[in-house]
Amino acid sequence: MELNDPVIRAAHRRLVDELPAAAAEINASVTDGFELPAIGDSQILTHIPPPSERLQPPTIGIGDGRSQFEDDIGSSATGRHELLIVVYEQSSDQDALAWILRRWTQAIATVALDTRRLGDGAWGTGLIGTAPGPTRTDNPDDPREWLSWSGIRLWAKRDEV
């Protein structure tokens, strides 16, 4: 029984392989100047780092959510696993930060939900919801407050033995 291990690995592979192209496609349609910056493989992690860690924005972390069995017949079961994907971004312009985080959320959800499956990691995926972090501050002279995040919760189903 592997539980969510294959799902996390498949989501990571998919984001590393396809997120740069999805970001470029979004950037091609942007007319307000708030484009997504380039992202490298080392900025897409298989864990969610705490905001206090020295991050090189954009940083994307894939974390564990709840796992459970559905349709358990004793000899096999369908596993339903939740993933948490968090993107951290930083900008000196708070309006830009809000728009860039919205676009990262769009790009990540588009890539993770493509074909509604994660290769050999899961035969079904769906969106549970999104949760934006703060993008406004009362103290514009403190750039540490301009680091924010956006979270995406997904479910994935796979056969468990």
Steps between C-alpha positions, in 0.01 A plus 500: 500500500654830390227746611581850370868446410431442124259795493756744648771375263272524195384852592862610544603350165205665326571845649873480418429388142199716411478807725751716306296457179172576681657816648625606157151449356346716772769766450420510128147612583596757767437862408542663843874432536467260797678200350602180672876477556703203382508200731764229518483136608670578833215736589236223484523296821338180628432667835348830606771718653408741779492867399785563746734285289719697263300458182589597147161610368325364317514181705240226471454229760292185475375368830299218645133524574257243625495145356214254532361190334179505301328190364706270724411136421764343720729377221533839327390856549483836329722750677396865513797722579510876548792716388584846618696714254625835625674766292701774670564824315649836590467843345565857602170592329204368694261517203750302292530246781125439499484456122808280480367271774167471318684403183720245679184344645352483152817347350543241776135392493506478118811279503403282797149435369599447135318192363358457855769243576862498619657250265566177690456683834122536491219416261282788617558850634279788604511843659392532863567873513748784516605728785683828442746643749517867596613741229448828680685653794454794730874566494627545142852575632546139619578279195487182709123545504492486120574129492171317460359170378208333336386148575325242286334184638452209265375145533639203311369145476704189440463125541651368822592136554 
